[in-house]
């Protein structure tokens, strides 16, 4: 009986429905081996030999496969149909051969299917093949390259740029895109220009708007009306003349639907329409694929199988009528980066399955399926038919000309189902409808108004537009986009604000360092060229060790060249590279790098042992001027080492407002031998520094504030901390304990810290205690059921640092892209198993039923997934 191995239990469960009683289906839970995270895992002196290690949490899955093969002497590898899936199959086969679970007589085959449907799975089983070693070698080359960059470049960064580390081979190039866009925005100088529009009325009393296009008989260019005075003169010129419709032109136009989704366009559209990150989109798509609802979701192909095209056209006819079916089947083609890795587009496996008919889908999965279904159906629908109208209005002397444009949708076509989103909103006058007019109609002026405009800098990237730009440059591949964008955010190089990607200062520093000392390796053309070489490996046109040898020869030389670099030299290079950002020009034209405190020192970037960076004076320690790397703090002259004097307290001790590497703060007194660190208090975010006076400073320095004694003993304090304002209950010291337990509860309003009373403080602490389980049993956000392998309840809980999955004493933080309400039992099991493995602890004892031991004993003989009879 063949043993079929797939990646995930969800996929195993789905294909189990389609295989007969003679198959055993097991899950590997992803990759079973990886390179150990230590130097030497890729031996550059021994033809790039790679030393693999079976992951701790993969051992039990390997054991289950080994046990199954004792009775079922045939192995079928059915992992995903791409390079990564091929690599997982190869790792499995290699591992099982080392364990001697595969004998010389054991048949081993590889099958692939682009969709998990009965037809696709049974057809694949009838067409087995061997593992594609060309795809595997492309994986080996990519994995070795990423490892070498990570483990050889990171130590250089640690030594030369304290606190930094490599963002990764492709991630560093992507980070460069974001940093360069930010520098473009900072260097951008806006330019003023004006436009003039007129609200006009037709002879029938209908109103429409027209824009000035001709002034003094000359066609206007964008910047011809450059100030308010010129705009007012244009308004007077319009008001002093009668205006007549000089021409009306109506043209029919067709608008065609977009191609079906591939990986990058799905990520872009889900970001635009739902605000989903790339990682969240791929996680949802993975679950839809494993459940059999959509085809494989990692693809750079947009073509659709002929039978799927026919099914889509039939569905359109049934749901919307024959008029909405395109006259001829639409065929979409693109030039795939690698023919062996190109698959069909992302589409529903059943075109007749409308989203509202799939009742078991969770909310986010339903939204994504709805998007995929509509885009696929729309791709085979009729074009939308428009009528675009242009109306020109002119004065009799030809000195003034205005134009109004608009359009009417004559036939909806595919727009009845779907319209593609845009990265940035564009106001389009063509979308307006115009009243009926004919040549020679006189128009009356209701109002004529000038409008001031300024040119805008290029917009910051969203995840959608970043993925689009990476695709245009040939950086990364469909399976890597999500992890690339996620990595640069989780490592703190980039933050997201209002769905836009902003580089953090350490992201700028790393980019500046790499641009100066490893410029080739963050080059767009170089990275795209390397991707093409990796594609050539999978096509059989290159040998992977030749590609690695060429890369390592130049890269190792670049690493060696940095050995003698001094940190001061590196920092000065970065000062020059980031000068527009670190030292913006002064309005008076003076040198922005001259110290404002001592007047002759030179400002430069410095790094702290903590890994942070700040701007300091070259005359240190005589001059102790410092400021944040982000620039001067607004709101008063507080830059010098002595700060701005606000006054004195009741004992005559001076109170000053200062700024340091971590931002503005108030300080009581000066450092002395008895008190080297005088009392300080940070200024809360959002406070206007110009309004920080002596009273406010004393109020901040009075924190922490004792609110009172808790009814159950101990005291409650209110203060402002790293995560904002809070109250804290320090419970009485328990017998046998060295420290007293503390419970923190956040306060929403900063000002409440100074006035909060006991009733409110106790209420907040009680709520927090109930949530975290310290004062009462916490209520789960979602109950998932028992662990399928080990027993014990799995629940989603709400914690101080966000939601997490609780299983006995194991707490696994929920990834940011998974909502508590959306997590499945399978995902929770993977999270807690991974957490248990990293802690090196035994899994919690399960609360098992009496019959459980018998079931477990039976499973030792055959730990296979449930079998079903073939239909």
C-alpha positions in Angstrom: 0.0 0.0 0.0 1.6 3.3 -1.1 2.5 6.0 1.5 1.6 9.4 0.1 3.4 12.4 1.7 2.3 16.0 1.4 3.3 19.2 3.3 0.3 19.9 5.6 -2.3 18.0 7.5 -5.0 20.2 5.8 -3.8 19.1 2.4 -3.6 15.5 3.5 -7.2 15.7 4.8 -8.5 17.0 1.5 -6.7 14.5 -0.8 -7.7 11.7 1.5 -11.2 12.1 0.2 -10.0 11.3 -3.3 -7.7 8.4 -2.7 -8.8 4.8 -2.2 -8.5 2.5 0.7 -5.1 1.3 -0.4 -3.3 4.7 0.3 -1.9 6.1 3.5 -1.6 9.9 3.5 0.8 11.6 5.9 2.0 15.2 6.3 5.7 16.3 6.6 4.6 19.7 8.0 6.8 21.6 5.5 10.5 21.2 5.2 12.0 18.5 7.4 15.7 19.6 7.0 17.6 22.9 6.9 21.1 24.3 7.2 22.1 24.7 10.8 22.2 28.4 11.7 26.0 28.4 12.3 29.1 29.2 10.3 30.3 26.3 8.2 27.0 24.9 7.1 28.0 25.6 3.5 31.6 24.6 2.9 33.1 27.0 0.4 36.4 25.1 0.4 34.8 21.8 -0.5 32.7 22.5 -3.6 29.9 24.1 -1.5 29.0 20.9 0.3 25.9 21.6 2.4 25.4 20.1 5.9 21.8 19.5 6.6 20.1 19.0 9.9 16.6 17.5 10.7 14.6 20.0 12.6 13.6 19.0 16.1 9.9 19.4 15.5 10.2 17.3 12.3 11.5 14.2 13.9 8.2 12.8 15.0 6.8 13.4 11.5 9.7 11.6 9.9 9.1 8.7 12.4 5.5 8.5 11.4 6.5 8.1 7.8 9.2 5.6 8.7 6.7 3.5 10.7 4.2 3.6 7.8 6.8 2.4 5.3 7.5 -0.7 7.4 4.1 -2.0 6.2 3.5 0.0 3.0 6.6 -0.5 0.8 6.0 2.3 -1.7 6.5 6.0 -1.3 4.7 8.7 -3.3 5.9 12.3 -2.8 3.0 14.7 -3.5 4.4 18.0 -2.3 3.6 21.4 -4.0 4.2 21.7 -7.8 7.1 24.3 -7.6 10.8 24.6 -6.7 10.2 24.6 -3.0 7.8 21.6 -3.2 10.4 19.7 -5.2 13.0 20.5 -2.6 10.8 19.2 0.2 10.3 15.9 -1.7 14.1 15.7 -2.2 14.8 16.3 1.5 12.2 13.7 2.5 13.7 11.1 0.1 17.3 11.8 1.3 16.3 11.7 4.9 14.4 8.4 4.6 17.3 6.8 2.7 19.7 7.8 5.5 17.3 6.3 8.0 17.2 3.2 5.8 13.4 3.4 5.7 13.6 3.2 1.9 15.0 0.0 0.7 16.5 -0.9 -2.7 13.2 -2.5 -3.6 11.0 0.4 -2.4 9.4 2.3 -5.4 9.7 6.0 -4.9 7.8 8.4 -7.2 6.9 12.1 -7.5 3.5 13.3 -8.5 2.2 16.9 -8.9 -1.2 18.5 -9.2 -2.1 22.1 -9.7 -5.3 21.8 -7.9 -6.5 19.5 -5.1 -9.6 18.1 -6.8 -10.5 14.5 -7.5 -9.7 14.7 -11.2 -6.4 16.4 -10.6 -5.3 14.1 -7.9 -6.3 10.8 -9.6 -4.7 12.0 -12.9 -1.5 12.9 -11.1 -1.3 9.4 -9.5 -1.5 7.9 -13.0 1.5 10.0 -14.2 4.3 9.6 -11.7 7.9 10.8 -12.3 11.2 11.1 -10.5 12.2 14.1 -8.4 13.3 16.9 -10.8 16.9 17.4 -9.8 17.2 20.6 -11.9 14.6 22.2 -9.8 16.3 20.9 -6.6 19.6 22.3 -7.7 18.0 25.7 -8.3 16.7 25.4 -4.7 20.2 24.4 -3.4 21.8 27.4 -5.2 19.3 29.8 -3.8 19.6 28.4 -0.3 23.4 28.5 -0.4 23.4 32.0 -1.7 21.1 33.3 1.0 23.1 31.4 3.7 26.5 32.8 2.5 25.2 36.4 2.4 23.6 36.1 5.8 26.4 34.4 7.6 29.3 36.2 5.9 27.9 39.7 5.7 26.2 39.9 9.1 29.5 39.7 11.1 30.9 42.5 8.9 27.9 44.7 9.8 28.1 43.8 13.5 31.8 44.9 13.6 31.6 48.0 11.4 28.1 49.2 12.2 27.2 48.2 15.8 23.6 47.0 16.3 23.0 46.1 12.7 22.7 42.9 10.8 22.1 41.8 7.3 18.5 42.0 6.0 19.2 39.1 3.6 20.3 38.9 -0.1 17.1 40.0 -1.8 15.7 41.7 1.3 18.6 44.2 1.3 17.8 45.2 -2.3 14.1 45.6 -1.5 15.1 47.8 1.5 17.2 49.9 -0.8 14.1 50.5 -2.9 12.2 51.9 0.1 15.1 54.0 1.4 15.8 55.5 -2.0 12.1 56.4 -2.4 12.2 58.1 1.0 15.3 60.1 0.0 13.5 61.1 -3.2 10.6 62.4 -1.1 13.0 64.3 1.2 14.9 65.9 -1.6 11.7 66.8 -3.5 11.0 70.5 -4.0 7.4 71.2 -4.7 6.5 73.7 -7.4 3.4 75.9 -7.4 1.0 76.1 -10.3 -2.7 77.1 -10.8 -5.6 76.0 -12.8 -8.9 77.7 -13.5 -12.3 76.0 -13.8 -15.7 77.4 -14.7 -19.1 76.1 -13.7 -21.3 76.7 -16.8 -25.0 76.3 -17.6 -26.5 75.0 -20.9 -29.5 76.7 -22.6 -31.6 74.0 -20.9 -30.4 75.0 -17.4 -28.1 72.0 -16.8 -24.8 72.7 -15.1 -21.4 71.2 -16.0 -17.7 72.1 -15.2 -15.0 72.9 -17.8 -11.3 73.6 -17.4 -9.4 76.4 -18.9 -7.2 75.1 -21.8 -6.4 78.2 -23.9 -5.5 81.6 -22.6 -4.6 84.6 -24.9 -5.0 82.3 -27.8 -2.2 80.0 -26.6 -2.6 76.4 -25.3 -1.8 76.3 -21.6 1.0 74.0 -20.3 1.0 72.8 -16.7 3.1 75.6 -15.2 2.0 78.5 -17.4 -0.2 79.9 -14.6 2.4 80.0 -11.9 0.9 82.3 -9.2 -2.3 83.7 -7.8 -1.9 87.0 -9.7 -1.7 85.2 -13.1 -4.7 83.0 -12.0 -6.8 86.1 -11.2 -6.0 87.7 -14.6 -7.2 84.5 -16.2 -10.5 84.6 -14.3 -11.0 88.2 -15.4 -10.4 87.2 -19.0 -13.0 84.5 -18.8 -15.6 86.6 -17.0 -15.2 89.4 -19.6 -16.2 87.2 -22.5 -19.2 85.3 -23.7 -18.6 81.6 -24.2 -20.1 79.3 -26.9 -19.9 75.6 -27.5 -17.5 75.3 -30.4 -17.5 71.5 -30.8 -19.0 68.3 -29.4 -17.3 65.0 -30.1 -18.6 61.7 -28.9 -16.5 58.5 -29.5 -17.3 54.9 -28.6 -14.7 53.1 -26.6 -14.2 49.6 -25.2 -12.6 48.6 -21.9 -11.3 45.1 -21.6 -11.0 43.0 -18.4 -7.8 42.3 -16.6 -6.0 38.9 -16.8 -6.7 36.3 -14.1 -4.5 36.5 -11.0 -1.0 35.4 -10.6 0.8 35.6 -7.3 2.0 39.2 -7.5 -1.2 40.6 -8.8 -3.3 38.7 -6.2 -1.1 40.2 -3.4 -1.4 43.7 -4.9 -5.2 43.6 -5.3 -5.8 42.1 -1.8 -3.6 44.9 -0.4 -5.6 47.6 -2.3 -9.0 46.3 -1.6 -8.7 44.7 1.9 -5.5 46.0 3.3 -4.1 42.5 3.5 -0.3 42.2 3.7 1.5 39.8 1.3 2.0 37.2 4.0 -1.6 37.3 5.1 -2.8 37.0 1.5 -0.6 33.9 0.9 -1.7 32.3 4.2 -5.4 32.6 3.2 -4.7 31.5 -0.3 -2.8 28.4 1.0 -5.8 27.4 3.0 -8.1 27.8 0.1 -5.8 25.7 -2.1 -5.5 23.0 0.5 -9.2 22.8 0.9 -9.6 22.3 -2.9 -11.2 25.6 -3.7 -8.5 27.3 -5.8 -5.6 26.2 -8.0 -2.0 26.5 -6.8 -1.3 30.0 -5.5 2.4 30.5 -6.2 2.6 31.1 -9.9 3.8 33.7 -12.5 1.5 32.4 -15.2 -1.8 34.0 -16.3 -3.0 31.4 -18.8 -6.0 29.2 -18.0 -6.6 25.6 -18.9 -9.0 25.2 -21.9 -11.5 23.3 -19.8 -11.4 26.1 -17.2 -12.1 28.7 -19.8 -15.1 26.7 -21.0 -16.4 26.3 -17.5 -16.0 30.1 -16.8 -17.9 31.0 -20.0 -20.7 28.6 -19.0 -20.9 30.1 -15.5 -21.1 33.6 -17.0 -24.0 32.6 -19.3 -25.8 30.9 -16.4 -25.3 33.7 -13.9 -25.4 36.9 -16.1 -26.8 35.9 -19.5 -25.3 35.2 -23.0 -24.7 39.0 -23.7 -22.0 39.1 -21.0 -19.9 36.2 -22.4 -17.0 37.4 -24.6 -17.6 36.6 -28.3 -14.4 34.6 -28.4 -12.6 32.9 -25.5 -9.9 35.3 -24.1 -6.4 33.8 -24.0 -3.9 35.4 -21.7 -0.2 34.8 -22.0 2.9 36.3 -20.3 6.6 35.5 -20.6 7.2 33.4 -17.5 10.6 33.9 -15.8 11.0 30.1 -15.9 9.0 27.7 -18.0 9.5 24.8 -15.6 8.2 26.8 -12.7 5.3 28.5 -14.5 1.8 27.2 -13.7 -1.7 28.0 -14.6 -3.2 31.2 -13.2 -4.8 31.4 -9.7 -8.5 30.5 -10.3 -11.4 28.6 -8.6 -11.4 24.9 -9.2 -15.2 25.0 -9.7 -16.4 28.1 -11.7 -20.0 27.5 -10.7 -19.1 27.7 -7.0 -20.1 31.3 -6.2 -18.6 32.7 -2.9 -22.0 32.7 -1.1 -22.4 29.0 -1.8 -19.3 28.0 0.2 -20.8 28.2 3.7 -17.8 26.7 5.6 -15.3 29.4 4.7 -14.1 31.8 7.4 -14.6 35.5 6.8 -11.2 36.4 5.4 -11.0 33.3 3.3 -14.4 34.1 1.8 -13.3 37.6 0.9 -10.2 36.4 -0.9 -12.1 33.6 -2.7 -14.7 36.2 -3.8 -11.9 38.3 -5.2 -10.3 35.3 -7.1 -13.7 34.1 -8.4 -14.8 37.6 -9.7 -11.4 38.3 -11.3 -11.5 34.9 -13.1 -15.1 35.2 -14.2 -14.6 38.8 -15.4 -11.6 37.7 -17.5 -13.9 35.8 -19.9 -16.7 38.4 -20.0 -17.6 41.0 -22.7 -15.8 44.3 -22.8 -17.4 47.2 -21.2 -18.8 49.7 -23.8 -18.4 53.4 -23.2 -19.2 56.6 -24.9 -16.6 59.3 -24.3 -17.6 62.9 -24.9 -15.4 66.0 -25.3 -16.9 69.4 -25.4 -14.9 72.5 -26.3 -16.1 76.0 -25.3 -14.5 79.1 -26.7 -14.9 82.9 -26.8 -15.7 84.6 -30.1 -12.2 86.1 -30.4 -10.5 82.8 -29.8 -8.6 84.1 -26.8 -10.3 81.8 -24.3 -10.9 78.1 -24.6 -12.3 75.6 -22.1 -12.8 71.9 -22.3 -15.2 69.5 -20.5 -14.9 65.7 -20.8 -17.0 62.9 -19.6 -18.2 59.4 -20.4 -21.3 57.2 -20.2 -21.2 53.4 -19.7 -23.4 52.1 -22.5 -23.0 48.4 -21.6 -21.4 47.2 -18.3 -19.8 44.0 -19.6 -17.2 42.7 -17.1 -17.7 45.8 -14.9 -20.9 44.2 -13.7 -18.7 41.7 -11.8 -15.3 43.2 -11.2 -13.1 46.4 -11.5 -9.4 46.4 -10.7 -8.2 48.6 -7.9 -5.6 51.3 -8.0 -2.5 51.9 -5.9 -3.1 55.6 -5.6 -6.4 57.4 -6.1 -6.6 59.4 -9.3 -9.3 62.0 -9.9 -10.4 61.5 -13.5 -12.6 64.0 -15.2 -13.5 61.3 -17.8 -15.6 59.6 -15.2 -18.2 62.5 -15.2 -21.4 62.5 -17.2 -22.1 65.6 -19.3 -25.4 67.1 -20.2 -26.6 67.1 -23.8 -25.1 70.0 -25.8 -24.8 70.9 -29.5 -22.4 73.1 -31.4 -23.3 76.8 -31.1 -25.0 76.5 -27.7 -24.5 79.6 -25.6 -23.4 79.0 -22.1 -23.9 81.1 -19.0 -21.2 81.4 -16.3 -22.3 80.5 -12.8 -18.8 80.8 -11.3 -15.2 80.9 -12.3 -12.6 79.9 -9.7 -8.9 79.5 -9.6 -7.3 76.6 -7.8 -3.8 76.4 -6.3 -1.8 73.2 -6.8 1.7 72.0 -5.8 3.6 69.2 -7.5 3.7 66.1 -5.3 6.6 63.9 -4.4 6.5 60.2 -5.5 4.3 58.3 -3.1 5.8 55.9 -0.5 5.5 52.3 -1.4 2.6 50.2 -0.1 3.1 46.4 0.1 1.1 46.2 -3.2 3.2 48.8 -5.1 6.4 47.4 -3.7 5.6 43.9 -4.9 4.7 45.4 -8.3 8.1 47.3 -8.5 10.0 44.1 -7.5 8.3 42.2 -10.2 9.1 44.9 -12.8 12.8 44.8 -11.8 12.9 41.0 -11.8 13.8 40.9 -8.1 12.5 37.8 -6.2 9.9 35.3 -7.5 6.3 34.5 -6.6 7.1 32.2 -3.7 9.4 34.8 -2.1 7.5 38.2 -2.3 5.6 37.7 1.0 8.7 36.6 3.0 10.8 39.4 1.7 8.4 42.1 2.6 7.7 40.5 6.0 11.4 40.1 6.9 12.4 43.8 6.4 9.5 44.8 8.7 10.0 42.2 11.5 13.7 43.1 11.7 12.8 46.7 12.3 14.3 48.1 9.1 10.9 49.3 7.9 7.6 50.3 9.6 4.1 50.6 8.2 2.0 53.7 8.8 -1.3 54.2 7.0 -0.4 51.2 4.8 2.7 53.0 3.6 6.3 51.7 4.1 8.6 54.0 5.9 12.3 53.2 6.4 13.6 53.2 10.0 16.9 54.9 10.7 18.7 51.5 11.1 17.3 50.5 7.7 18.9 53.7 6.2 22.2 52.9 7.9 22.3 49.3 6.6 21.4 50.5 3.1 24.1 53.3 3.3 26.7 50.8 4.4 25.8 48.3 1.7 25.7 51.0 -1.0 29.2 52.1 -0.1 30.9 48.8 0.5 28.8 46.1 -1.3 27.2 48.2 -4.0 27.2 45.4 -6.6 25.2 43.1 -4.3 22.4 45.6 -3.7 22.2 46.5 -7.4 18.9 46.0 -9.1 20.4 44.7 -12.4 22.8 42.4 -10.6 20.1 40.9 -8.4 17.8 40.4 -11.4 20.6 38.8 -13.3 21.3 36.4 -10.4 17.6 35.4 -10.4 17.9 34.6 -14.1 20.9 32.4 -13.5 18.9 30.6 -10.8 16.2 30.1 -13.4 18.7 28.8 -15.9 19.7 26.2 -13.3 16.2 24.9 -13.1 16.0 24.9 -16.9 19.1 22.7 -17.0 21.2 25.4 -18.8 23.5 26.1 -15.8 25.2 24.0 -13.1 24.5 25.3 -9.6 28.0 24.9 -8.3 29.3 27.0 -11.2 26.9 29.8 -10.3 27.9 29.6 -6.6 31.6 29.6 -7.5 31.3 32.8 -9.6 29.3 34.5 -6.8 31.6 33.4 -4.0 34.8 34.5 -5.8 33.7 38.1 -6.0 31.7 38.2 -2.8 34.5 36.8 -0.6 36.9 39.4 -2.1 34.4 42.2 -1.2 34.2 40.8 2.4 38.0 40.7 2.7 38.3 44.4 1.5 36.3 45.5 4.6 38.6 43.8 7.1 40.8 46.9 7.7 37.9 49.4 7.8 37.7 51.6 10.9 34.3 52.4 12.4 35.0 56.1 12.2 35.7 55.8 8.4 32.5 53.8 7.9 30.4 56.4 9.9 31.8 59.3 7.8 30.9 57.5 4.6 27.4 57.1 5.9 27.3 60.7 7.0 28.1 61.7 3.4 25.6 59.3 1.9 22.7 60.3 4.3 23.7 64.0 4.6 20.4 65.4 3.1 18.6 63.3 5.8 21.0 63.7 8.7 21.9 67.3 8.2 19.2 69.2 6.2 20.2 72.6 4.9 19.8 75.6 7.1 17.6 78.5 5.9 20.4 81.0 6.4 22.8 79.0 4.3 25.2 78.2 7.1 26.9 74.8 7.4 24.3 72.4 8.9 27.1 70.2 10.3 28.6 72.9 12.6 27.7 72.2 16.2 25.0 74.6 17.5 26.3 74.4 21.0 30.1 75.0 20.9 30.1 76.6 17.5 33.2 74.9 16.1 32.7 71.2 16.5 31.5 69.1 13.6 28.4 67.0 13.9 28.5 63.4 12.8 26.6 60.2 13.3 27.7 58.0 16.2 26.6 54.6 17.3 25.9 53.4 20.9 26.6 49.9 22.3 22.9 49.4 22.5 22.8 49.5 18.7 21.1 52.9 18.5 22.5 55.8 16.5 22.5 59.5 17.3 24.2 62.8 16.2 27.0 64.0 18.4 29.7 66.7 18.4 33.3 66.0 17.4 34.5 68.0 20.5 33.1 65.4 22.9 33.6 65.1 25.9 34.2 68.9 26.2 31.0 69.5 24.2 28.2 67.0 25.1 25.7 68.1 22.4 23.5 65.2 21.2 20.3 64.9 19.2 18.2 62.2 17.7 19.2 61.0 14.2 15.8 62.1 13.0 16.7 65.8 13.4 16.4 68.7 15.7 13.4 68.6 18.2 11.0 71.4 17.5 9.6 73.7 20.1 12.4 75.7 21.7 16.1 76.1 22.1 16.9 72.9 23.9 19.7 71.6 21.8 22.6 72.5 24.0 24.0 70.2 26.8 22.5 72.5 29.4 19.1 72.6 27.7 16.5 75.3 28.2 16.0 76.5 31.8 12.3 76.4 32.8 12.7 77.6 36.4 13.4 76.0 39.7 11.5 73.8 42.1 10.6 74.7 45.7 14.2 73.9 46.9 15.8 76.1 44.2 17.0 73.1 42.1 16.9 74.1 38.4 14.5 72.4 36.1 15.6 72.1 32.4 14.1 70.9 29.1 16.6 68.9 27.1 17.0 66.6 24.2 19.0 63.5 23.9 19.5 60.5 21.6 16.1 59.1 22.6 14.1 62.4 22.3 13.1 65.3 24.6 13.0 65.1 28.4 12.9 67.3 31.5 15.6 67.0 34.2 15.9 68.1 37.8 19.4 69.5 38.7 22.8 68.4 37.4 24.9 65.3 37.8 26.9 65.2 41.0 29.2 62.6 42.6 26.4 61.7 45.0 23.8 61.6 42.2 25.4 61.0 38.8 22.0 60.4 37.2 19.6 63.2 38.2 15.8 62.6 38.0 14.5 62.7 34.4 11.1 62.3 32.7 10.5 61.8 29.0 8.0 64.2 27.3 5.0 62.1 26.2 4.5 61.8 22.4 2.2 64.4 21.0 3.1 67.1 23.5 4.0 70.5 22.0 7.5 71.3 23.4 6.7 75.0 23.2 4.0 74.5 25.8 6.2 72.5 28.3 6.6 75.0 31.2 7.8 74.6 34.8 4.5 73.4 36.0 4.3 70.7 33.4 7.9 69.7 34.0 7.3 69.3 37.7 4.2 67.3 37.0 6.1 64.9 34.9 9.0 64.6 37.4 6.4 63.8 40.1 5.8 60.4 38.5 5.4 57.6 39.5 2.5 58.8 41.5 1.1 56.8 44.4 -2.6 56.3 43.8 -3.3 54.4 47.1 -3.5 51.0 48.8 -5.2 48.1 47.0 -8.1 46.5 49.0 -6.3 43.2 48.8 -3.0 44.7 50.1 0.0 46.3 48.4 -0.1 49.7 46.6 -1.1 51.1 43.3 1.1 53.6 41.3 0.5 55.5 38.1 3.3 56.4 35.7 4.3 56.8 32.0 6.5 54.0 30.6 7.9 52.7 27.3 4.5 51.6 26.1 2.6 54.7 27.4 0.7 55.6 30.6 -0.2 52.8 33.0 -1.2 51.9 36.6 0.7 49.2 38.5 -0.4 47.1 41.5 2.5 45.8 43.5 1.0 42.9 45.5 2.1 42.0 49.0 5.2 39.9 49.1 4.2 36.2 49.3 5.8 33.8 51.7 8.8 32.1 50.1 9.1 34.6 47.3 12.0 37.1 46.9 10.1 39.7 44.9 6.5 40.9 44.9 4.3 40.3 42.0 3.3 43.3 39.8 0.3 43.7 37.5 0.3 46.5 34.9 -2.8 47.9 33.2 -2.6 50.5 30.4 -4.3 53.9 30.5 -5.6 55.3 27.2 -5.2 59.0 28.1 -1.8 60.3 29.3 -3.4 63.1 31.3 -5.4 60.5 33.4 -2.1 59.4 35.0 -2.2 62.6 37.1 -5.8 62.4 38.2 -6.8 58.7 38.3 -8.4 57.6 41.5 -8.6 54.3 43.4 -11.9 53.1 42.0 -10.8 53.5 38.4 -7.3 52.1 39.0 -8.7 49.0 40.8 -11.2 48.5 37.9 -8.4 48.6 35.3 -6.2 46.3 37.2 -9.0 43.8 37.8 -9.9 43.8 34.1 -6.2 43.1 33.3 -5.9 40.4 35.9 -9.0 38.7 34.5 -7.6 38.8 31.0 -4.2 37.4 32.0 -5.5 34.9 34.5 -3.7 36.5 37.5 -6.9 37.4 39.4 -9.4 35.0 37.9 -9.7 32.4 35.1 -9.3 34.1 31.7 -12.0 33.6 29.1 -10.6 32.3 25.8 -11.1 34.5 22.7 -11.6 31.2 20.8 -11.8 27.6 21.8 -10.1 25.3 19.2 -10.5 21.9 20.7 -8.0 19.2 21.7 -4.5 18.7 20.4 -5.0 15.9 17.8 -1.8 14.1 18.6 -1.1 14.8 22.3 -4.4 15.8 23.8 -5.0 18.8 25.9 -7.1 21.9 25.2 -6.0 24.5 22.6 -7.4 28.0 23.2 -6.7 31.5 21.8 -6.1 33.9 24.7 -5.6 37.7 24.9 -2.3 38.7 26.5 -0.4 41.8 27.4 1.6 41.7 24.1 -1.3 40.5 22.0 -3.3 37.2 21.3 -1.6 33.9 21.7 -2.4 30.1 21.6 -2.4 28.4 24.9 -1.7 24.6 25.3 -1.0 23.6 28.8 2.1 25.6 29.8 3.0 26.4 26.2 2.1 29.8 25.0 2.7 30.6 21.3 2.3 34.2 20.1 -0.2 34.5 17.2 1.4 35.9 14.0 0.4 39.4 13.1 -1.3 38.3 9.9 -3.6 35.9 11.6 -6.7 37.2 13.4 -7.7 35.4 16.6 -11.1 34.5 15.1 -9.6 33.1 11.9 -7.0 30.7 13.3 -7.6 27.0 12.6 -6.8 24.0 14.8 -4.1 22.9 12.3 -2.4 26.3 12.5 -2.6 26.3 16.3 -1.0 22.8 16.5 1.9 23.9 14.3 2.5 27.1 16.5 2.5 25.3 19.8 4.6 22.4 18.5 7.2 24.8 17.2 7.2 26.7 20.5 7.5 23.5 22.5 10.5 22.5 20.4 12.3 25.9 20.8 11.9 25.7 24.6 13.3 22.3 24.6 10.6 21.2 27.0 8.3 18.2 26.9 4.8 18.9 25.7 2.2 19.2 28.4 0.5 16.1 29.7 -2.7 15.6 27.9 -6.1 15.2 29.6 -6.9 12.0 27.9 -10.0 9.9 27.9 -9.9 6.4 29.4 -9.9 4.8 25.9 -7.1 7.1 24.7 -4.2 4.8 25.6 -5.6 2.0 23.5 -5.9 4.3 20.5 -2.4 5.5 21.0 -1.1 1.9 21.3 -2.9 1.1 18.0 -1.4 4.1 16.3 2.2 2.9 17.0 1.6 0.1 14.5 0.3 2.4 11.9 0.3 6.2 12.4 -1.4 6.9 9.1 -4.1 9.4 8.4 -7.7 8.1 8.0 -8.3 6.1 4.9 -11.4 6.3 2.8 -12.8 4.0 0.1 -12.2 4.9 -3.5 -15.2 6.2 -5.2 
